[in-house]
Amino acid sequence: MRSHFYKQLVLACLCVSSAGAVSLYDTAPMVGLPESHSATYSVYAKLGYDSNVNTAHSDEDASAFVKAGLGATFADYESVDKISYRFNLGMTRYLSDVSRVGNTYDSKTNYADCGLTGTIVHAFNSRSTYTAALNLSYSPEPDYASGISAARRQGECFNWSFNNSYSHSIDARWSWNVKCGYSGILYSETEYQTDDRQYLTAGAGLRYRASELMSYNVDFTYKNDQRDYGYNSDNITLMVGFDLSLDPVSSCSASVGLQQKYIREKEILSPNVRLGYNRKVAEGLSVNSYFVLSNENVDTYRGAGASYLSDLAVRMGVNAVYTLSPDVSFTFGISLLRSCYTEGTYGMMQDETNYSWNPTVGMNYKFSEDLVGNITYTYTYYDADSSRKYGDYKRHVVSTGLTYSF
């Protein structure tokens, strides 16, 4: 019985891993078998306070805010085509007229809070599977786990990714896959559009299932970074790693390799590391985490043709939920992005190391099966190792609200 459970667990992990992650939190394989459910709708309303709406270095603008929206989720894993989606459509309104870009006020008090994720898995037969994953968001908040967000809040931005993969089992142990993807980020404010980017990816991989608990993999990936300002880059990465089911409630993965970056007729060789850990329990402590080291091409433009060619970045994130009782749960989390900028195109450009970190805590209380209340606090600190006009900032955000599902 125990062996049969592990077998189901690993098979489910392999299926989900082939989707092409929409978040770095998907680095480790999914724990357990996915559950189907009919369409569930929800409405939410929140009231809160933001100590630094515009993430200013000095003369911070604070304001109370209200947030409201609606959402829906759906999952069908029993049909031939396995489909799931989740979306939310909402808005945040600040009660004080404090919005500004740089040093210019633009009287903007309303911001979008919208997102959509969806996956589809189609099995051509018992050995061949196609998977597509879509992720869209429009919000002023940086999504560090998207893998392409900059380290600071920079007005509303449209962030998207569309990943596709095809996997084929050679036999009971060996399988191969090919993948491609298109992603990017576009900023609504002219002040920040120098960091608009798009990414094209393609790759192939080989997987060996050593046991019911352990699988090894080799992956080759090509990525083209296209910037509106600055220099585009081509990246070739070779990784080796494993996926491991530790027990019925947890899994982990690790991949290490080398990344060759071609930019402005220059070749930069960098390490590439990707780690993930998941733990999921009905009552107790659940954890979802990732660690990624890679050479990015994010926020590298410095104006007048000046750019950094190397952006060795560390991204880390941990989300945890502790279920105290069927009605009360606590949430904890932290995100960290550290970017080391080197290889400046101008001789006078000094190396920079910038980082942002966001600890958050919260509590959820279930008034009924349909009504849940919550309170959260988030702190943001951004440290810019330069005298750029978007310097350091600190930000406190506290909010409380209700979510009704039906």
DAHUPE-V599290 format. One record per residue. N is the residue number from 0. SS is DSSP state (h for helix, s for strand, l for the rest). BURIAL is # if it has 9 or more other ideal C-beta (glycine too) atoms within 8 Angstrom, else .. D_CENTER is the distance of its C-alpha to the mean C-alpha in whole Angstrom. Layout:
n->(N & N)
ss->(SS & SS)
burial->(BURIAL & BURIAL)
d_center->(D_CENTER & D_CENTER)
This chain:
n->(0 & 1 & 2 & 3 & 4 & 5 & 6 & 7 & 8 & 9 & 10 & 11 & 12 & 13 & 14 & 15 & 16 & 17 & 18 & 19 & 20 & 21 & 22 & 23 & 24 & 25 & 26 & 27 & 28 & 29 & 30 & 31 & 32 & 33 & 34 & 35 & 36 & 37 & 38 & 39 & 40 & 41 & 42 & 43 & 44 & 45 & 46 & 47 & 48 & 49 & 50 & 51 & 52 & 53 & 54 & 55 & 56 & 57 & 58 & 59 & 60 & 61 & 62 & 63 & 64 & 65 & 66 & 67 & 68 & 69 & 70 & 71 & 72 & 73 & 74 & 75 & 76 & 77 & 78 & 79 & 80 & 81 & 82 & 83 & 84 & 85 & 86 & 87 & 88 & 89 & 90 & 91 & 92 & 93 & 94 & 95 & 96 & 97 & 98 & 99 & 100 & 101 & 102 & 103 & 104 & 105 & 106 & 107 & 108 & 109 & 110 & 111 & 112 & 113 & 114 & 115 & 116 & 117 & 118 & 119 & 120 & 121 & 122 & 123 & 124 & 125 & 126 & 127 & 128 & 129 & 130 & 131 & 132 & 133 & 134 & 135 & 136 & 137 & 138 & 139 & 140 & 141 & 142 & 143 & 144 & 145 & 146 & 147 & 148 & 149 & 150 & 151 & 152 & 153 & 154 & 155 & 156 & 157 & 158 & 159 & 160 & 161 & 162 & 163 & 164 & 165 & 166 & 167 & 168 & 169 & 170 & 171 & 172 & 173 & 174 & 175 & 176 & 177 & 178 & 179 & 180 & 181 & 182 & 183 & 184 & 185 & 186 & 187 & 188 & 189 & 190 & 191 & 192 & 193 & 194 & 195 & 196 & 197 & 198 & 199 & 200 & 201 & 202 & 203 & 204 & 205 & 206 & 207 & 208 & 209 & 210 & 211 & 212 & 213 & 214 & 215 & 216 & 217 & 218 & 219 & 220 & 221 & 222 & 223 & 224 & 225 & 226 & 227 & 228 & 229 & 230 & 231 & 232 & 233 & 234 & 235 & 236 & 237 & 238 & 239 & 240 & 241 & 242 & 243 & 244 & 245 & 246 & 247 & 248 & 249 & 250 & 251 & 252 & 253 & 254 & 255 & 256 & 257 & 258 & 259 & 260 & 261 & 262 & 263 & 264 & 265 & 266 & 267 & 268 & 269 & 270 & 271 & 272 & 273 & 274 & 275 & 276 & 277 & 278 & 279 & 280 & 281 & 282 & 283 & 284 & 285 & 286 & 287 & 288 & 289 & 290 & 291 & 292 & 293 & 294 & 295 & 296 & 297 & 298 & 299 & 300 & 301 & 302 & 303 & 304 & 305 & 306 & 307 & 308 & 309 & 310 & 311 & 312 & 313 & 314 & 315 & 316 & 317 & 318 & 319 & 320 & 321 & 322 & 323 & 324 & 325 & 326 & 327 & 328 & 329 & 330 & 331 & 332 & 333 & 334 & 335 & 336 & 337 & 338 & 339 & 340 & 341 & 342 & 343 & 344 & 345 & 346 & 347 & 348 & 349 & 350 & 351 & 352 & 353 & 354 & 355 & 356 & 357 & 358 & 359 & 360 & 361 & 362 & 363 & 364 & 365 & 366 & 367 & 368 & 369 & 370 & 371 & 372 & 373 & 374 & 375 & 376 & 377 & 378 & 379 & 380 & 381 & 382 & 383 & 384 & 385 & 386 & 387 & 388 & 389 & 390 & 391 & 392 & 393 & 394 & 395 & 396 & 397 & 398 & 399 & 400 & 401 & 402 & 403 & 404 & 405)
ss->(l & h & h & h & h & h & h & h & h & h & h & h & h & h & h & h & h & l & l & l & l & l & l & h & h & h & l & l & l & l & l & l & l & l & l & l & s & s & s & s & s & s & s & s & s & s & s & s & s & s & l & l & l & l & l & l & l & l & l & l & l & l & s & s & s & s & s & s & s & s & s & s & s & s & s & s & l & l & l & l & s & s & s & s & s & s & s & s & s & s & s & s & s & s & l & l & l & l & l & s & s & l & l & s & s & l & l & l & l & s & s & s & s & s & s & s & s & s & s & s & s & s & s & l & l & l & l & s & s & s & s & s & s & s & s & s & s & s & s & l & l & l & l & h & h & h & l & l & l & l & l & l & l & l & l & l & s & s & s & s & s & s & s & s & s & s & s & s & s & l & l & l & l & s & s & s & s & s & s & s & s & s & s & s & s & s & s & l & l & h & h & h & h & h & h & l & s & s & s & s & s & s & s & s & s & s & s & s & s & l & l & l & l & s & s & s & s & s & s & s & s & s & s & s & s & s & s & l & l & l & l & l & s & s & s & s & s & s & s & s & s & s & s & s & s & s & s & l & l & s & s & s & s & s & s & s & s & s & s & s & s & s & s & l & l & s & s & s & s & s & s & s & s & s & s & s & s & s & s & l & l & l & l & l & s & s & s & s & s & s & s & s & s & s & s & s & l & l & l & l & s & s & s & l & l & s & s & s & s & s & s & s & s & s & s & s & s & s & s & s & s & s & s & l & l & l & l & s & s & s & s & s & s & s & s & s & s & s & s & s & s & s & s & s & l & l & l & l & l & l & l & s & s & s & s & s & s & s & s & s & s & s & s & s & s & s & l & l & l & l & s & s & s & s & s & s & s & s & s & s & s & s & s & l & l & l & l & l & l & l & l & l & s & s & s & s & s & s & s & s & s & s & s & s & s & l)
burial->(. & . & . & . & # & # & # & # & # & # & . & # & # & # & # & # & # & # & # & # & # & # & # & # & # & # & # & # & # & # & # & # & . & # & . & . & . & . & . & # & # & # & # & # & # & # & # & # & # & # & # & # & # & # & # & # & . & . & . & # & # & # & # & # & # & # & # & # & # & # & # & # & # & # & # & # & # & . & . & . & . & # & # & # & # & # & # & # & . & # & # & # & # & # & . & # & . & # & # & # & # & . & . & . & . & . & . & . & # & . & # & # & # & # & # & # & # & # & # & # & # & # & . & . & . & . & . & # & # & # & # & # & # & # & # & # & # & # & # & # & . & # & # & # & # & # & . & # & # & . & # & # & # & # & # & # & # & # & # & # & # & # & # & # & # & # & # & # & # & . & . & . & . & # & # & # & # & # & # & # & # & # & # & # & # & . & # & . & # & . & . & # & # & # & # & # & # & # & # & # & # & # & # & # & # & # & # & # & # & . & . & . & . & # & # & # & # & # & # & # & # & # & # & # & # & . & # & . & . & . & # & # & # & # & # & # & # & # & # & # & # & # & # & # & # & . & . & . & . & # & # & # & # & # & # & # & # & # & # & # & # & # & # & . & . & . & . & # & . & # & . & # & # & # & # & # & # & # & # & . & # & . & . & . & # & # & # & # & # & # & # & # & # & # & # & # & # & # & # & # & # & # & . & . & . & # & # & # & # & # & # & # & # & # & # & # & # & # & # & # & # & # & # & . & . & . & . & # & # & # & # & # & # & # & # & # & # & # & # & # & # & # & . & # & # & . & . & . & # & . & . & # & # & # & # & # & # & # & . & # & # & # & # & # & # & # & . & . & . & . & # & # & # & # & # & # & # & # & # & # & # & # & . & # & . & . & . & . & . & . & # & . & # & # & # & # & # & # & # & # & # & # & # & # & # & .)
d_center->(36 & 33 & 33 & 32 & 30 & 28 & 29 & 27 & 24 & 23 & 24 & 21 & 19 & 20 & 20 & 16 & 15 & 17 & 15 & 12 & 9 & 7 & 4 & 5 & 6 & 8 & 10 & 13 & 15 & 15 & 18 & 21 & 22 & 20 & 22 & 24 & 24 & 26 & 24 & 24 & 24 & 23 & 24 & 23 & 24 & 23 & 25 & 24 & 25 & 23 & 25 & 23 & 22 & 22 & 21 & 25 & 26 & 29 & 31 & 28 & 28 & 27 & 27 & 27 & 25 & 25 & 22 & 23 & 21 & 21 & 19 & 20 & 19 & 21 & 21 & 24 & 24 & 27 & 28 & 28 & 25 & 23 & 21 & 18 & 16 & 15 & 16 & 16 & 19 & 20 & 21 & 21 & 25 & 26 & 29 & 30 & 31 & 29 & 26 & 27 & 26 & 27 & 30 & 31 & 31 & 30 & 30 & 27 & 26 & 24 & 20 & 18 & 16 & 15 & 12 & 13 & 12 & 14 & 16 & 19 & 21 & 24 & 27 & 30 & 31 & 31 & 30 & 28 & 25 & 22 & 19 & 17 & 13 & 12 & 10 & 11 & 11 & 14 & 14 & 15 & 12 & 9 & 6 & 6 & 2 & 3 & 6 & 8 & 8 & 12 & 13 & 15 & 15 & 17 & 18 & 17 & 14 & 14 & 10 & 11 & 10 & 13 & 14 & 17 & 19 & 22 & 24 & 27 & 29 & 32 & 33 & 32 & 31 & 30 & 27 & 26 & 23 & 22 & 19 & 18 & 15 & 15 & 12 & 12 & 13 & 16 & 17 & 20 & 22 & 24 & 24 & 20 & 21 & 22 & 18 & 17 & 16 & 16 & 15 & 17 & 17 & 19 & 20 & 22 & 22 & 25 & 24 & 27 & 27 & 30 & 30 & 29 & 26 & 25 & 24 & 24 & 22 & 23 & 21 & 21 & 19 & 20 & 18 & 19 & 18 & 20 & 20 & 22 & 24 & 24 & 24 & 22 & 22 & 22 & 20 & 22 & 20 & 22 & 20 & 22 & 21 & 21 & 20 & 22 & 23 & 24 & 26 & 25 & 23 & 20 & 19 & 18 & 17 & 17 & 18 & 20 & 21 & 22 & 21 & 23 & 22 & 25 & 25 & 28 & 31 & 29 & 28 & 25 & 25 & 22 & 21 & 17 & 16 & 13 & 14 & 13 & 15 & 15 & 18 & 19 & 22 & 24 & 25 & 25 & 22 & 18 & 16 & 12 & 11 & 10 & 12 & 11 & 14 & 15 & 17 & 15 & 16 & 15 & 17 & 20 & 23 & 25 & 28 & 31 & 30 & 29 & 25 & 24 & 24 & 22 & 18 & 18 & 14 & 13 & 10 & 10 & 9 & 12 & 12 & 16 & 18 & 22 & 24 & 27 & 29 & 29 & 28 & 27 & 23 & 22 & 18 & 17 & 14 & 13 & 10 & 12 & 12 & 15 & 16 & 20 & 22 & 25 & 27 & 28 & 30 & 32 & 35 & 34 & 31 & 30 & 27 & 24 & 22 & 19 & 17 & 15 & 14 & 14 & 16 & 16 & 19 & 20 & 22 & 23 & 26 & 27 & 30 & 31 & 29 & 28 & 28 & 25 & 25 & 23 & 23 & 20 & 20 & 17 & 18 & 17 & 19 & 18 & 21 & 22 & 24 & 26 & 29 & 26 & 27 & 23 & 24 & 23 & 22 & 22 & 21 & 22 & 20 & 22 & 22 & 24 & 24 & 25 & 23 & 26 & 25 & 28)
